[in-house]
């Protein structure tokens, strides 16, 4: 009986430690995304959403780039179908993330798959992928801690933006949108470990810029697939390992 009574506290401590590790790992990105969240919250107020609607958007949608684009389209008077189609294309990369994590997440119970699927962002994927490569094992509690930390940070930043949007004029001119580029640069650079990944990044970069110049709405998805294809071909030809 003595052994069984000590197992539960030990398991709880292990779960808590894993969640804390995940929160600490993603904390730099959680801080970096604050200007982005402030921009999203203030822009929502500028577009005409109420404070509650602005905060609810971040709580439910939880996708920075998609939120900013959707808000811009709302401001421009574009219809619901156009907004849904555009945000679908923008967030299509999450399908690629989920496919990459499928082997680790598919054995989990449905509630875990739904929860981690909702929390899955570019930042969480980068953190989990790095942890998997180092530990060679997926830790659901680590992923949960990281995901919840980022989710809370995003919503706090949005709240700050909602307050600022109602009280500080012209906040969009502060250059907060640079946080978007800075966050993705911080995500990508540490993952470039060989020539194949570098080729993937460069091809995706050139392709995405070209698609923007040519006004191709599916440019993000096209660039991601093209970059992965070129990187995979180079990896097969040169026999590189990730």
DABEL-V765666 format. One record per residue. OMEGA is omega in degrees with one decimal (* if undefined). BURIAL is b if it has 16 or more other C-alpha atoms within 10 Angstrom, else e. Layout:
omega/burial
OMEGA/BURIAL
OMEGA/BURIAL
This chain:
omega/burial
-178.5/e
-178.9/e
-176.8/e
-179.6/e
-179.1/e
-175.9/e
-176.4/e
177.2/e
-180.0/e
178.8/e
179.2/e
179.7/e
-179.4/e
178.9/e
-179.0/b
179.3/e
179.3/e
178.1/b
179.3/b
176.5/b
179.2/b
179.6/b
179.3/b
-177.9/b
-176.1/b
-175.7/b
176.9/b
178.4/e
177.0/b
177.0/b
-177.9/e
-176.1/b
-178.0/b
177.5/b
178.5/b
178.9/b
176.9/b
178.3/b
-179.7/b
-179.8/b
-178.9/b
179.3/b
178.6/b
177.1/b
180.0/b
-179.1/b
178.7/e
176.6/e
175.7/b
176.9/e
179.5/b
179.1/e
179.6/e
-179.7/b
179.5/b
178.6/e
178.4/b
-178.1/b
-175.8/e
-177.6/e
176.0/e
178.8/b
-170.7/b
-177.6/b
-179.8/e
179.3/b
-178.1/b
178.8/b
180.0/b
178.8/b
177.1/b
179.4/b
175.1/b
179.4/b
-179.1/e
177.8/e
179.8/e
-175.5/e
-176.7/e
-178.1/e
179.1/e
178.8/e
-179.5/b
-179.3/e
-179.1/e
179.8/b
175.6/b
179.2/e
-178.6/b
-177.1/b
-178.2/b
178.9/e
178.5/b
174.1/b
178.4/e
177.1/e
-177.5/b
177.1/b
179.0/e
-178.4/e
-173.6/e
-177.5/e
-178.7/e
-172.1/e
-175.5/b
178.2/e
-176.3/e
175.9/e
-176.4/e
-177.8/e
178.4/e
179.7/b
179.0/b
-177.8/e
-179.6/e
175.9/b
178.0/b
-177.0/e
-175.0/b
176.4/b
175.4/b
-176.7/b
-179.8/b
178.9/b
-179.8/b
-179.2/b
-178.5/b
179.7/b
177.8/b
179.4/e
179.0/b
-179.1/e
-179.4/e
-174.8/e
-177.7/e
-179.3/e
178.4/e
-179.9/b
-176.9/b
-178.3/b
174.5/b
179.5/b
179.7/b
179.1/b
178.9/b
-178.6/b
179.9/b
178.4/b
-179.1/b
179.7/b
179.4/b
179.3/e
-179.0/b
-177.8/b
174.4/b
178.4/b
177.5/b
178.3/b
176.7/b
178.5/b
177.5/b
179.0/b
-179.6/b
-178.7/b
179.8/b
-173.6/e
-177.8/e
-178.6/e
173.9/e
-179.5/e
180.0/b
-179.5/b
-179.0/e
-179.8/e
-179.4/e
-178.3/b
175.9/b
178.3/e
179.4/b
179.9/b
-178.2/e
-179.8/e
-178.1/b
174.9/e
178.7/e
178.7/e
-170.1/b
-172.5/e
-178.5/e
-177.1/e
-179.9/e
-174.5/e
178.1/e
-175.4/e
-178.5/e
178.7/b
177.7/b
178.1/b
177.9/b
-179.1/b
-177.2/b
179.2/e
178.7/b
180.0/b
-178.5/b
-178.5/e
-178.0/b
177.7/b
179.1/e
179.7/e
177.1/b
-179.8/e
-179.3/e
179.1/e
177.0/e
-173.7/e
-179.4/e
-175.2/b
-178.5/b
179.6/b
179.2/b
-178.2/b
179.9/b
-179.4/b
-179.6/b
178.7/b
179.0/b
-179.9/b
180.0/e
178.4/b
179.7/b
178.3/b
179.1/e
179.7/b
179.2/b
-177.9/e
-176.3/e
177.5/e
179.1/e
174.3/e
-177.5/e
*/e
